[in-house]
Each structure stands twice: as structure tokens, then as C-alpha cells.
Amino acid sequence: MYLKHFNKAKDQLHSALQLNRHDLTYIMLGKIHLLEGELEKAIDIYKKAVEFSPENTELLTTLGLLYLQLGIYQKAFEHLGNALTFDPSNYKAILAAGSMMQTHGDFDVALTKYRVVAYSVPESPPLWNNIGMCFFGKKKYVAAISCLKRANYLAPFDWKILYNLGLVHLTMQQYASAFHFLSAAINFQPKMGELYMLLAIALTNLEDVENASRAYAEAVALDQSNPLVNLNYAVLLYNQGEKKKALAQYQEMEKKVTLLKGSSSLDFDPEMVEMAQKMGAALQVGEALVWTKPVKDPKARHRTTSANRSSSLQQPLGSSQALGQAMSSAAGFGETTQLPAGAGGPSQFAKPPSLPLEPEADPAEAIRPEVQEQRETQKSSLAPE
């Protein structure tokens, strides 16, 4: 295995299992499948291992984490719960369970879980990342930054922690700090379009329109599915008087929305829909969008629209609605915050999901808690370990 001759290693391990089944043999075989990126086959191996040794907490935790990576939360919770039954102090299982609770918005319950983990591993970067994003979900931004800075000190090269720091600073309208952390995240994750979009929003508010436009162009080139990238870029182009280019981005956004609507029952953020309608009216392509859905609370929608109407009539179209879905990860927020826009208009900023860090099955050492998810990150976005 260490010589990277994985096929030969698998043959020997399968032969070993035929002679005598053992926990360690299953663990090593699962590691090889993870090293090869074969998640489904690794899950099959660990399922057989759990059937053979149902009280092995390492096997149960690893299987739960693999299900968590696939988004199969019911089975993940089941196996992590079994691991905690046999070992209530298993910090990896506790951290993963807290991550799932945080993903579904149960911040106080997740913080209770993390308090237990803090006794076992007080210097865990994923732990402090997730605690920070719990405080972010509770709108305690100073506490969130404090915890995320500690996570960043412990793991300075973790792009998800840098992403979350950029997101919190962007929410607090500290655009220079947001630019700093988002730029650092891009250095470690240069192929993620959402990062370039958030960077462009920070640059727009710093009144660096030229570089903001470059960042949007890069985001559009990298991201083939998120309609918010095209919507934000269209708003920037429109505010710069480039209506033809803005129309092209708007039409591209509609194509992505049509694909998303066909492939899933995704609910679009009401603020995003409203911004797209304003953009359509400004570009004279109509306000009726193929993906517009009735708002669940018409009164709340009316209040929001009324509050924004006076400023939107007097100023250029609001600049940059931020990431609505980052990755599959914690806290999707429905509330919105007004951010002053560098392009001159009020900015509709819908908080993206944070990226909690979920413990991952590590090929090198059965499992290792890490930093989010972005996920993950959808998927969050933007993602506990």
C-alpha cells in the first residue's frame, strides 16, 4: 500500500480476509479504496466490517463520516449514535453529530456538543471553526471572528476557515479584511467560483470595479451551475453602463435557473428573485421569471419591498447579491443584511451558508477531523468537521 501498488495490496488483503477476518484488515482495505477515491466501495468494506465487529467505535465512526460526506444523514446519524453508545467520549463522533445539528440550524444544541469535545481536543481547528460558525448563525459576529481566528491560527492553510472568515467580515461590512481572507482562500482553492464571486463583492464595495469585474469573469468561467454568479455580474455590468454584456449574463443566469428547476425542487431566495426581477425590468426583458415562486409570507415580502423601494428608485440597481448557496454545509440564513455597494447602489446580501468542518475519513489515518464543507459550504454555502 505504501508503495502505491494498490491492486496488489487489495489482493493480499482480500486473501487475508478469506483466511481470517480481522478489524485491521478491513480498515486497511477501506483506506486503499479512499486513497483511490472509491467512496462507495469503501462504504461497502466498512459495512462488512461493522457486521463483523458491531462494537468497534472506529469502524462505526468512519462509516458514519462517509455517509455524512454523501449527504445520507439518517444513516450517518445512526452509525455515529451507535459509536457514542459504546464510547460516549468519542470526540470524532461528537464533532460529526454537532456538525449535522449545526447544518440544520440547531446552534445551541451543537454548541453543547462542542463543549464536550473541547475537553478532549482543545486545539482542534474544525472544532473552533464550527463553534465560530455557530456564533455566526446566532449573529454574534465578534465571538464568531474570535473563534475563527483561533481556528486559523491552528490550521493556517485550511481554505474553509479562510472562507468563513471572509464571509463573516463581509457580513460586518469590513471589506478590506474580507478581501484579505478570501484572497488567501483562493490561493488554496483556486477552482471554486463562489470564492471569486465573494471576492468581487468585496472589491465592488472597495470601489475597485476593474478588479471586481475580473473576479466575476473568473467566477463565471469556473462555475457552471450557480445562477447568483451571473446575476451579480450582470448587476455590476449594468451599473457600469454595459447593458449588452449585462443582458448576456442575465440570459445565462436564466439558463442555469431552468436547469436547476428541472433537476431539483430547489427554493430560491426571495431576495434573489426580487433582485432578478428588478434586473429584468431594467434590461427591459420583463419581470416574469421562469423560476419565480410565490413568497410564503406575502406581508413580510411587502414590508421588505416597501423598505427598499425609495432607495432603489433613486440610485443605480443594487450591487451584488452574495452567495445564496455555497456548499453543502451549515446554516442557510433567510435573513438579509444591507451592505453599501461600491457601485453606488444598495446591496442585497443574502448570507451564504457557512462551511462547517466535518470529520472526514482520511485515507492516511482511518479518520481525521478536518475543516466545510464546505462541504461542502451547498452545499455551504460556504461549510463543522
N, C-alpha and C positions, 0 to 999 in steps of 0.2 A: 504493500500500500504506500509506504513512504518513498518508494522508488517510482511511484506514479504508474505502476503496472496494474491498473485497476481490474482488468479482466482476469488476470492470473490470481490476483488477491481474492476476487469473488469466488473463483473456482475452489480455491483452498478452503475458504470459509464455509462454502456450501458442503464441501466434503466433511469438514469438521462437525457441522450440524447433523449430518447423517450418522456420524459415529457417536456423538454425544452432544445433546443440546445444552447450551450454556448462555447465561445472560451476556457475558462479554463478547461472545461470538456474534450475537445479534446486534449489539451496539456497534461493533466494528464494521459489520456489513452495512448497517444503516448509514454510518459515516461515509462509506465509499459512495453510496447512492447520492448522498447530499453533495459530496465533492464533485460528482458528475452532473449535478443539477437535476437529478431524477427524484423530485419530491414525492410523486405518487408511489414509486417503488419503495422509497424509504419508509413511507407510511405503512405499506403492506408488511415490510420487515418488522417494524416496531409493533404492529398489531399482533403478529405471530409471537413476538417476544412477550407482550403483555399477557397473551393467552397462556404462555408457558410459565411466566413469573408475574402473577397479577398483583403482587405486593411490592414490586420493585419501583420505588418512587422516581428514580432517574428515568426509567423507561416510560412511566406514566406521564411525567412532566414533559419529556421530549415529544411524545406523541401529541400531548395537548398543545404544545407550541407549534407543531407542524400543522395541526388543524387550524390554529389561530392564524397562521400565515395564509392559509387558503380561505379564510373568512368563514369557516364552518364552526360558528361559535357554540352551538349546542354540544357537539362532540368535544370541542376544546374544553368547555366548562366542565363537562362530565369527567374527563380524564384528569384535569387539574384538581377537581374536587376530590377525586379518589386519591391522588397523590397527597393532598393535605390531610386526608383522613388517616393515612398511615404515618405521615410526618408533618404535624401542624406547623413546624418551624421552617419548612422548605421555602426559602426566600424566592427561588425562581418561580415556583408555582404561585406564591402570594403576589409577586410582582405582575405576573401574567394575568391573574384574576383581577387585580386592581386596574390593569390596562383595559380589560373588557368593560369593567364598570365605568371607567372614565370615558370610554368610547361612546357609551350610551348616556352620558351626562350625569351619572351619579357621583359627583365630585367629592361630596363629604364621605360617602362610603369608601371610595377609592383612597382618600387621604387616611382613613382609619387603617386600611390595609398597608399603606406605605409606611405608617408609623411603626408597624410591627417589623417591616423589612429594615428600617433604619437602624434597629438594634443589631441586626446581623451583619449588614453590609453598609455602614455609614458613608462609604466613599464610592458608591455605585453611581456612575454617570446616568444610566437610564432611570434610576430612582429619582434623582434630583431633577432630571428633565420632566418626568411625569408629575412630580409634585408642583413644579413650576407651571405646567400647563393646566393643572387643576386650579391653581390660583388664578390663572388667566381666564378660565371658564367662569370663575366666581367674580371676575372683574377686579381682582386685587392685583393690579399691574406691577406695583413696586415689589411686592413679595414674589411675583412671578419672575421678574427680571433678576432678583437676588438669587433665587433657586437655579435659574437657567445659567447665570454666570458661574455658579459653583459647578454645575454640570460641565460647562465649557472649560473650566479650569482642570477638571478631572479627565476630560476627553476633548482636547482642543481640535482634533481632526474629524470630529463627528458632524457630518453635514446637517443632520436633522436638528441637532441642538442649535446650530448656527441659524438654520431656517426659522426655528421657533423664536429665537432672539430677534431676528429681523422682523418677524410678524408682530411681536409684542411692541417693539419700538415703533413700527408703522402705525399700530393702533393708537399709540400715545402721541402720534404726530411728531416723533423725534426722527426726522427723515435722514439726517446725516448718520446717526447711529444705525438706522435700518439699512442704509446703503452699505455701511461697513460690514455688517454681519451677512447680508445677502450676497455681497461680492465674495466673501470668504466661502460661503456655502457653494457658490457656483464653481469655485476653484476645485472643490472636491466632488461636485456632481454637475459636470458641465453639459449634460444632455437632458436636463429637466426644464421643460418650457415654462412651468409655473414660476420657477425661481426668477427667470428673466422678466416675466410679467410683473412680479412684485418689485423687482429692481427698477423697472421702468416707471412704476407708480411713484417710488421714492424719488427718482430723478425728475419726474414731472413736477412734484411738489418742491423740489430744489431748483426749479426753473432752468433745468438743463434739458431743453426739449430735443436738441440734436441727439444726445446720447440716449435719451428715453426712446426716441424713435428707433435707434439702432437696437436697443434691447428688445423692443416689441418685434422688430423684424426677425431677430434671432428666436424669440419665443414662438412666433408663427411658424418658422421653419422647423422647429423641434417638436411642437405639439400639434398632433393631427386630430385631436378629439375634443379639447376644451373650448367651447364657444366664447368663454369670457375673454380669452386672449385676443380674439378678433374684435370683440365688442370694444374692449379698452383701446385697442389700436385704432379702431375706427373713430372713437371719440377724440383721441389726440389729433388724428389727421384732420378731422372736421374743424377742430378749434384752431388749426394752423391754416385753414382755408383750402385744404387739398380735398375737395369734395369727391372727385373721381376715385381717388385712392381709398377714401373713407367708404364709398359705396361698394368698392370691391371687397373690402374687409367685412362689411355688413352682410353682403351676399354669402361670403364664405362662412360667416357665423350661422346664417340660416341653414346652410347645408349641413353643418355639424349638428345643429339642433334637430334637424329632421332625422339624421342617423341615430342620435341618442334617443329620440322619442320612439323610433321603431325598434330599438334593441332593448329598452328597459322602460319601466314605469317611473322614470325619474321626475321628481318635483323640482321645478326651477324656482329659484329665489324670487319672491315678488319684486324686490328692488331691482334685480337684474332685468326682469320682464319690463318694469316701468322704464328703466333706462333705455332698453332696446326700442320700446315704443316711441320714446322721445327722439331717439336717433333716427328711427324710420320716418317720423314726421318731418324732422329737419332735412333729411335727404329726399323727401317727397316720394317715398316708396310705400307710404301708408303705415298705420299703426297696428293693423291686424296681423299678428304673427301666427305662424302655423303651430307654435307651441304655447301660446298664451292659455293659461288656465285660470278659472275663477279663483279669487282670493278667498280663503276660508273665513276671514273676518273682514267683511266689507267696511265696517266702521273704522277699524284700525287702518285699513288701506286709505280711506278717505282722509283721516287725520294726517297720515304721512304725506299724501299728495298735497293737501292744503298747506302744510307747513313748508313744503319745498316750492310751491308754485310761484310765490312772489320773487324769490331769488332766481329761479330758473328762467323767468321771463325777462329779467334784466341783464343776465350775464350769459356768457357762452355756455354751451352744453356742458354739463358736469363731467369732469375729467376722471377717468379711470375708476371703474368699479372693480374692486380687487377680487382675488381668487375666491370663488364660491365653493369649490371642492378641490382640495389639494391632493390628498391621497386617502387611502382607507385608513382613517385614524380618528383620534379623539374629537370630541366637542365640535359638532357643527352648530354654529350660532345663528339664530334667526334675527337677532337684533342688528341694527346698523349704527354706524358712527359717522358723523360728518367730518370729513378731512378737507382742509383748504387745499385747493388744487393749484398747482403752479401755472397751469394754462389759463387760469382766471376764473374757472367755474367752480361751483360747489361739488365736492367729490362724494359720490355714493360708495362707501366702502363696506362691503359685507364681509364680516370676519370669516376668513377661511378656516377650515378645520385645522386644529393644531396637529402636530406629529408626535404622538406619544411613542415611547420606545417600548417595544415588546420584546421579551426574551426570544431569541431565535435559536433554532437548532444549528449549532456551529459544527461544521464538518471537522474542524481541527480538534475540538474538545467537546464531545457529545452535545452539550448545550452551553451557551454562554449568554448572559443577559446583555442586551445591547442598547443602542438608541433606536424615530417613527420617526412615523410609519409612518406614516411615512410619515409609513406604510406612507409609507404606507404611507397626511398627510396627507379617499377618495374619497384618500381614499384617503388628506388629512389631510388643505387639506389641507403644512401642511401638510407631523402624525403623529404611551408607556411601553416599557420593554417587557 
